[in-house]
Amino acid sequence: MTPQNVIEKLEQGWELRNRGTGWWLCEPMIPYKRTESLPVPEELVSQLEKDDIIQTKLLTTSAIGLLKQP
């Protein structure tokens, strides 16, 4: 995986995600079709961010409401 590979995939609509298992390039979702995900080394993501090519954001997880137990 090279910086150019990541940039090309992002331009094609892929998403760069980290859900606690490292960074992955994820193909756009298509209903009823298995999509591809490619691992991206942490060092590469850090370099792209340092070079001001990408920006990373830490999003919060979903919250749920539960009934209190008496």
Buried (B, 14 or more C-beta within 10 A) or exposed (E): EEBEEBEEBBEEEBEBBBEEEEBBBBBEEEEEEEEEEBEBEEEBBEBBEEEEEBEEEEEEEEEEEEEEEE
